[in-house]
Amino acid sequence: MLIVFTRSIIIYIFLLIAMRLMGKKQLGELQPFEFAITLIAAELACIPMSDTQVPVLYGLVPIFTLFVVEFTLTKIVKHSIRMRKLINGKPVIVITPQGIDYEAINKLDMTIHDIMEAIRSKNYSSPAELEWAIVETNGDMSVVPKTENRAVTMADLGLECKHALIPYSIICEGKLMEQNMKRSGFDDKKLKTILDKYNYGLREILLLLINGDGEYYLQPKHGNYISGNLSDIMNKEKNSKIIGSLN
C-alpha cells in the first residue's frame, strides 16, 4: 500500500508540473490538440498508479513525450498561420445580421438546440438580439449583440442606433492577416498610413483591429494601446498636403 501511495504522489507531482508548463488555460479554452493530449496524459498516469508491476518510468516517459509534443505544436501554431488553421481550425460565423447561417452550423455538426443553448449561456434569449455570433476554435461562442441590446443601449440615451460592426484582425503578433484585409476592404496604403503615423514596423505590432467605420485598435508589443479613426489620419494628411502646396 505504501508503494502505491508513493508512486501516486510521484506521478501526480510530475503530471502537475507538466500541466503547469502547458499554460493556465481552463478546460473549455483548450484547443483540440491540447484537449487530446490532456486526456491521454491522464490515462497514462493511471496505469502505473494502479498497477505496481508497471515501472513508474513507463508512465513518466510517455507523459514527458506528450509534453514535448504539445510544446512543439504550440510553437508551430504560434508562428505559422497556415498550421494554426490546419491544427486548430478557424472561427466560424454562425449568426449574421441576416440571421442564423444554416450551412455554417451544418458544417460544424451543430443543431439549433446547440445554438440556442450557447446564446442563453451568453445571457441572450433569441438570435434576434445578436448582430453576430462566432464559434471559436475551442468550441466556445463569442457574440456581438445589436446596439439596442447592449447593457447600456444607445436607444436608452436617445441616440441613433447603428449596426454593430465586426472588427477584423489585420495584424496578429507581427503577421499580416491577408484574408481579413480583403474582407474588410483594408489595403496596404491604409495600413502604411497607420503604421507610419506611430512609427511602428509590422513586427512591432501585437494586434491591429479595424471595423467598417475605420475605427482601429493598435496594440504594440511594447507600450500602451492606441485607438482612433482612420478617416481622421487621412484628413490630416490631405490638409497637410494642401497647406504644403499653398506654401
SULTA-V798291 format. One record per pair of residues at least 24 apart in sequence whose C-alpha atoms are under 10 Angstrom apart, sorted by the first residue. I is the first residue (numbers start at 1). J is the second residue. D is the distance in Angstrom with one decimal. If there is no record, write none. Layout:
BEGIN
I&J&D / I&J&D
END
This chain:
BEGIN
1&52&9.8 / 3&49&9.5 / 3&52&7.8 / 4&48&8.8 / 4&49&6.4 / 4&50&7.2 / 4&51&8.3 / 4&52&6.8 / 5&49&8.3 / 5&50&9.8 / 6&49&9.1 / 7&48&7.5 / 7&49&6.1 / 7&50&9.1 / 7&51&9.9 / 7&52&8.4 / 7&55&9.3 / 7&56&6.8 / 8&45&8.6 / 8&46&8.6 / 8&48&8.1 / 8&49&5.2 / 8&50&8.4 / 8&56&9.2 / 9&49&9.0 / 10&49&9.4 / 10&56&8.4 / 10&60&9.2 / 11&44&9.9 / 11&45&6.5 / 11&46&8.8 / 11&48&8.3 / 11&49&7.5 / 11&56&7.6 / 11&57&9.3 / 11&59&7.6 / 11&60&7.0 / 11&63&9.5 / 12&42&9.8 / 12&45&7.8 / 12&46&9.7 / 12&49&9.2 / 14&45&9.5 / 14&59&10.0 / 14&60&7.4 / 14&63&8.6 / 14&64&8.8 / 15&41&7.9 / 15&42&8.2 / 15&45&7.6 / 15&59&9.9 / 15&60&8.2 / 15&63&7.3 / 15&64&8.7 / 15&67&9.6 / 18&63&7.9 / 18&64&7.4 / 18&66&9.3 / 18&67&6.5 / 18&68&9.6 / 19&63&9.9 / 19&67&8.1 / 21&67&8.4 / 21&71&8.8 / 22&67&7.4 / 22&68&9.7 / 22&70&7.5 / 22&71&7.1 / 22&74&9.1 / 23&71&10.0 / 27&138&9.6 / 28&138&7.0 / 28&139&7.8 / 28&140&7.4 / 29&136&9.6 / 29&137&9.0 / 29&138&5.7 / 29&139&8.2 / 29&140&7.7 / 30&88&10.0 / 30&137&9.0 / 30&138&6.0 / 30&139&9.0 / 31&74&10.0 / 31&87&8.8 / 31&88&6.2 / 31&89&9.2 / 31&136&9.7 / 31&137&6.7 / 31&138&5.0 / 31&139&8.5 / 32&87&7.9 / 32&88&6.4 / 32&89&9.0 / 32&137&8.1 / 32&138&6.8 / 32&139&9.0 / 33&69&9.9 / 33&70&7.8 / 33&73&8.5 / 33&74&9.4 / 33&87&7.3 / 33&88&7.4 / 34&66&9.9 / 34&67&9.8 / 34&69&9.9 / 34&70&6.8 / 34&71&9.7 / 34&73&9.2 / 34&74&8.8 / 34&88&9.6 / 34&138&9.9 / 35&138&9.4 / 36&70&9.9 / 37&63&9.1 / 37&66&6.5 / 37&67&8.1 / 37&69&8.7 / 37&70&7.2 / 38&63&9.5 / 38&66&8.8 / 38&67&9.3 / 38&70&9.5 / 40&66&8.4 / 41&65&9.7 / 41&66&7.2 / 41&67&8.7 / 78&173&8.7 / 79&173&8.6 / 79&174&9.7 / 79&175&8.7 / 80&175&9.2 / 81&172&9.6 / 81&175&8.5 / 81&176&9.6 / 81&177&8.6 / 85&137&9.2 / 87&137&9.8 / 88&136&9.7 / 88&137&6.1 / 88&138&8.0 / 89&136&8.9 / 89&137&5.9 / 89&138&9.1 / 90&135&8.8 / 90&136&7.1 / 90&137&5.6 / 90&138&9.4 / 91&134&6.4 / 91&135&5.6 / 91&136&4.5 / 91&137&5.4 / 91&138&8.8 / 91&139&8.9 / 91&140&9.7 / 91&141&9.3 / 91&142&9.7 / 92&133&8.6 / 92&134&5.5 / 92&135&5.3 / 92&136&6.7 / 92&137&8.2 / 92&139&9.9 / 92&141&9.5 / 93&132&7.2 / 93&133&5.9 / 93&134&4.3 / 93&135&6.4 / 93&136&8.8 / 93&141&9.5 / 93&142&9.4 / 93&143&9.7 / 94&132&7.6 / 94&133&5.7 / 94&134&5.7 / 94&135&6.9 / 94&141&9.3 / 94&143&9.9 / 95&127&7.4 / 95&128&9.5 / 95&130&7.6 / 95&131&7.2 / 95&132&5.1 / 95&133&4.8 / 95&134&7.0 / 95&135&9.4 / 95&143&8.8 / 95&144&9.6 / 96&127&9.2 / 96&128&9.9 / 96&130&8.0 / 96&131&5.8 / 96&132&4.8 / 96&133&6.9 / 96&134&9.1 / 96&144&9.7 / 96&166&9.9 / 97&127&9.5 / 97&128&8.6 / 97&129&9.9 / 97&130&7.6 / 97&131&4.9 / 97&132&6.5 / 97&133&9.6 / 97&146&8.9 / 97&163&8.6 / 97&164&9.0 / 97&165&9.9 / 98&128&9.4 / 98&131&8.4 / 98&132&9.4 / 99&127&7.0 / 99&128&7.4 / 99&130&8.7 / 99&131&8.3 / 99&132&8.6 / 99&133&9.8 / 100&127&7.4 / 100&128&9.4 / 100&132&9.2 / 100&133&8.8 / 101&133&9.9 / 104&135&9.9 / 105&135&9.3 / 108&135&9.0 / 108&139&9.7 / 115&141&8.8 / 118&142&9.1 / 118&143&9.6 / 119&143&8.0 / 124&149&9.0 / 130&164&9.1 / 131&163&7.6 / 131&164&6.3 / 131&165&8.2 / 131&166&8.7 / 132&164&8.3 / 132&165&8.7 / 132&166&7.4 / 133&166&9.9 / 164&211&9.5 / 164&212&9.5 / 165&210&9.5 / 165&211&6.0 / 165&212&6.2 / 165&213&7.8 / 166&209&9.8 / 166&210&8.6 / 166&211&6.1 / 166&212&7.7 / 167&208&9.7 / 167&209&5.9 / 167&210&5.3 / 167&211&4.3 / 167&212&7.5 / 167&213&9.6 / 167&214&9.7 / 167&215&8.8 / 167&216&8.5 / 167&217&9.4 / 168&208&8.3 / 168&209&5.4 / 168&210&5.4 / 168&211&6.1 / 168&212&8.8 / 168&216&9.4 / 169&207&7.1 / 169&208&5.9 / 169&209&4.6 / 169&210&6.8 / 169&211&9.0 / 169&216&9.8 / 169&217&9.5 / 170&207&7.5 / 170&208&5.4 / 170&209&5.8 / 170&210&7.1 / 170&216&9.8 / 170&218&9.9 / 171&202&7.7 / 171&203&9.0 / 171&205&6.9 / 171&206&7.1 / 171&207&5.3 / 171&208&4.9 / 171&209&7.3 / 171&210&9.9 / 171&218&9.1 / 171&219&9.7 / 172&202&9.5 / 172&203&9.3 / 172&205&7.3 / 172&206&5.6 / 172&207&4.8 / 172&208&6.8 / 172&209&9.0 / 172&219&9.7 / 173&202&8.9 / 173&203&7.2 / 173&204&8.0 / 173&205&6.2 / 173&206&4.3 / 173&207&6.2 / 173&208&9.2 / 173&219&9.8 / 173&220&9.1 / 173&221&7.9 / 174&201&8.5 / 174&202&5.4 / 174&203&3.9 / 174&204&6.1 / 174&205&5.2 / 174&206&5.9 / 174&207&7.7 / 174&208&9.4 / 174&220&9.2 / 174&221&8.7 / 175&202&7.1 / 175&203&6.9 / 175&204&9.7 / 175&205&8.4 / 175&206&8.6 / 175&207&9.1 / 176&202&7.8 / 176&203&9.3 / 176&205&9.9 / 176&207&9.9 / 176&208&9.4 / 177&208&9.9 / 180&209&10.0 / 180&210&9.9 / 181&210&9.5 / 184&210&8.0 / 184&211&7.2 / 184&212&6.7 / 184&214&9.6 / 185&211&9.7 / 185&212&8.2 / 186&210&8.4 / 186&211&9.3 / 186&212&9.1 / 186&214&9.0 / 190&214&9.8 / 190&230&7.7 / 190&231&9.8 / 190&233&9.5 / 190&234&8.5 / 191&230&9.5 / 193&230&8.5 / 193&233&7.6 / 193&234&7.8 / 193&237&9.1 / 194&218&8.9 / 194&228&9.9 / 194&229&9.8 / 194&230&7.5 / 194&233&7.7 / 194&234&9.3 / 197&233&8.0 / 197&237&10.0 / 198&226&9.1
END
